[in-house]
Amino acid sequence: MKLVITARDFSTGDPRPLSLLESSGLAIEDHSTEGFSTSTSLETMYDVLKDADLAISGLEPYPRALIERLPNLKLISRRSIGYDSVDLDACRDHGVTVCRALGAIEGACAELVMAYVLYFARRVHKQNAQMQQGIWQRNYTSGTSGKTLGLVGFGGIGKEVALRAVPFGMRVLYYCRHPRPEWEEQYRVHYAPLDQLLAESDYVSANMPLTDETRRMFNAERFAQMKPGSVFINTARGPVMDAKALRAALESGHLAGAGVDAYDSEPCTDSPLAGCPNAVLTPHTASFTNEAFTRLNEVAAQNLLDFLAGHLSEKNRLV
């Protein structure tokens, strides 16, 4: 069977995941150093996948128009936890199994959310800039104790954020479609309707998947509902927010800051938020720790081998 790997840098880090696959006897075609991304064209995807039986992918698009042209394809093992760029209905229609790497990166993504929170809470960057210029000027900052963090979406990443925020003395609200009472005690969080969460939170973090319901969920109206002087954080997907509306909310002074790690199209070098002094932008690196990246590759590889052995975990299976 032929395996095609397009997940970026799969073969350039820890060698163990690739070695695991090589030892299975699969015919492997590695394209992981060629820069595949969310903006890779359908024709480019088809050229490398046209005779593939198995694929390990990152965030590359798998629309119906591509799936229908890949008659040999049996499995897409996502080296990610997101799946918005895969047409799951088309995969069901054509008998293609899709799985993802749950449990590999949630903690790393939560770290970046907290890094944004601490950036705005303590302003270490501004204090350092003054000290580097020989200026001794001590200013009060807001800190995190007693502040409210609102989590929109409470899956694996949202839960990991809560586990980190509560010890910082933060009150944590969450909103999701299917709240569970036991989470209140387990994670020391409180469920709130979205309108209440936005109005009461000093920090609002988007942690939900991209769906038809969540696309542009954070628009001008939602930003207006947020507490004056609050901070918006998006480590989910770019299209869950309206970047131009976010910039307007920042420039008006209604919002005090924003931390953004995801964009409508990537790579992104022309974000509407570029040059905005109270916006912190990172290049979709929430999961980019050495440990998380290795773990992603390991889980993606193991999911593929489990599929071949007939015991793919239902937890990781999407289709």
N, C-alpha and C positions, 0 to 999 in steps of 0.2 A: 504494500500500500504506500501511496505517496503522501508525504506530509509537506506542506508549504508553510513556512514561518514568515509572517510579515510584521509581527510585534516588534516595534522599534528597539534595537539594542539587545534583543534576547540573547544573542551569542557573544556579546562583548563584556558581560559582567562575570558573575560567578559561573564557572563552567559546568557545575553539577547538573542543572536542569537539562542542558543540551546533551550531556553525556548520558543521562538517564534515557533520553529519547533514542540516542544513537545505539544504545545497548539493546533496544527492543527490536532491531532489525528493520526498521522503517527506512524507506528511501526518503531522505530529507533534502529539501531545497530551501536554503536559507536566504531570505531577502531582508533580514532584520536590520541591516546597516544602510538601507536605501531610503530611509526617511518617509515611510508610509505614515499617513495621518488622516484626520477627519476630512481633509480636502483632497485626498487622492482620487483621481478620476475613475469612473466605472471601467473604462477601457484598460487602464493600467492594472486595476484589480483583476480584470478578466485575463489579461495576458499572463499573469503569474499563477492564477488559480484554475485555469481552464481544464487541466487534467488532474487536479488535486482530489484526493480522497478525504484528507483531513487538513485543517488549518488552525494555526495558532495566531490569533490576531490581537492587535491593540485596539485603537479607537477607529479603525478603518471602516468605511461604509459598506454595508451589505444590503442594498435595496433589492426589491423584488426583481427588477430588471437584470440584476447580476445573478441572483439565486437561480433564476430560470435558465440561465446559460451554463450552469455548472452541474451537469447530470451525475458526475461521479461523487460529488461532495456529500459526505456523511456526517461530518462534525465540524463545528466552529467552536474552538476552545478560546474564550476571551481572556486575554491577559489583562483583565480589569474587572471591576464590579458593575460598571455601567453597561447598558445594552441598547441605548436609544438609537444608535446608528445601524442596528440590525433589524430588518423586517421580520419579526418573529412569526407573523401570520404566513409569510411566504415560506419560511423554513418549515413550518408545520405542513403546509400544502405539498412540499417537495421532500418530506422525510428527512430533513436536516436537523440533527440534534445541536442545541446551543447550550453552552455552559459558561460559567463565570468563576472568578477566583475570590469567592467570599472569604473573609477572615484574614486577608493578606495585607490590606492597606488601610483599614479603617482607623487604626491608631495613629498612623502617620498623618492622615488627613485631619484628624482631630487636633494634632499638634499644630498644624498650620492655622487652624481656626483660633486656637489659643494664642498663637504668635501674633496674629492680627489684634486680638483683644488686648494683649499686653503692650503692643506697639502704641495703641491709642491711650491705654490706661496709664502708662508710666513715661512715655515720651523720651525714652533713653536716647534716641537718635538726635533729638534737639539738644539735650544736655551735653552729649558727647561733642556735637558740633561747636558749642560754645566753649567747652573746655579745650578743644583742639586749637581754638583761636585765642586762648589765654584769658577767657572771660569766666569769672567765678560769679554765677548768678543762679541762686537756688529758687526754683519755682515749685509751687504746689501742683500736683497732678491728681487725677480723679481716683486712681487705684481701682481695684476690682471688688473689694469688700462691700457687700450690700447692694451691688449693682445687679441688674436683671439681664440675663441672657435668654433670648428667645430663639428656640430651635424650630425651624420650619422643616418638618421631616424628622422622623425619629427612628430611622433604620440603624444599621450598624455604626455609621459615622456619627449620627446624632447621639447615640448612646455613649460612644467613646468621648465625645465632647463633654457630655454631662459628667462623666466620671472624672474629668480633669477640671471642670469649672467649679464644681461644688467645693472641693478643698480650697479653692481660692476665695471662698466666702461669697460666691455668687448665688443668687436665687435663679433657678433655671425653670423656664416655662417651655412647653413643647406643644406643637400642633401637628397632627397627622390624621389620616383618614380613619385609622382604626386604633384609637387609644386603648390602653389596657390598664385597669386600675392597679395591678401589681407593680407596674413601673414606678409609681409614686414612691413606694418604699424602697424598691430595688435600686433605683437611680437617684432618689431624693429630688424628684422633679414634680412639676404640677402641670396638668393639662389645662390649656386655655384656648378658646376659640381664636381664630386668626386675628380678628379685629382687636380683641383684647390684648393679645400677645404683642401686636405692633404698637399699640398705644402705651404699653407699660415697659417695654424692653429698652435698655440702654444699648444693647447690641442685638442685632437680628442676624442669624446665620442661616443661609439657605443650604439645606442638606438633602434635598429630595431629588428623585430621578427626573429626567426630562420626559414629559408625556404631553399629550394634547391638552390636558388640564393644567399642567404647570408651565407651559410655554408662555413667556411674557407675564407670568404671574406677578412679578415685581415690576410694576409700571408706575406712571406718574401718580395714579390714584393711591396705590399701595405705599409709595414713598411718602406721600402727604399724610397718610394715616400713622406713620411712624412717629415716635416721640421726638419732639424738637431736641436737637443736639445729640441724637443717637448715631450709631454706626451700623452700616450694612455690610455684611460679609457674604461673598459667594464663592464657595469652593465646589459647587455642584456642576452645572453646565451653563455656558454663556447664555443660551436662549431663554433661561428661566427669568432673565431680567432684561429691561430696556436700558441699555447703557447710556443713551442720550438723556433719558429721563433721570437716570441716576446722577449724571453730571449736573443737570439743571438743579436737582435737589441739593447737591453739594455747593454749587455756586451761589444759590440763594441763601445759604446758611442754615437751611432747615435741618440738613444732616451735617454732622460734624466730621464724618469720615466714611471711607469705604475701603474694604480689602477685597480684591478681586483676583481670582486665580483661573477663571474660565471665560471663554470668549465665543462669539458666534461662529467664527471660522478660525482655525488654527493651522499653522503658526499665525499669530496676530501681531503685527507691528504698527497698526494704525488704529488702535482702540480710541473711541470717543472720549475715554477717560485719560488718555495720555496728556501729560502736562498739567493735569489738575492737582494742585499742591496737597490736597487732603485726601487723595486717592492713592492707595498702595497697590501696585500691580505686580503679580508674579506670573511666570509663563507656564501655567498649568503644572505645577510641581508639587501639589499637595502630597502625592504618593512617592515623591522622589527622595526617599532615604535609601541608603545602601541595603539595609535589612529588608525594608518593605519591597524593594524592587526584586531582590533575590527571591523573596517569598512568593511574589506574584508569579514569577517564572516557574517556581517549583509547583505551585498549585495548578497553573495552566498545563504544565507537562503531566502532572499526576492525574488531572481530570481526563486528559486524552488517553492515558494508559488504562485508567479505570473504565473508560468507555469501551475500549477494545476488549477488556477483560469481562465486560458485561455487568459491572457493578458501579457505575457512575453514581455518586451521591445525589440524592434528590434535592438536597440543600443547594447544590451548585447548578443543578439542571434548570434551564429556563424553558426549553422545548424538548 
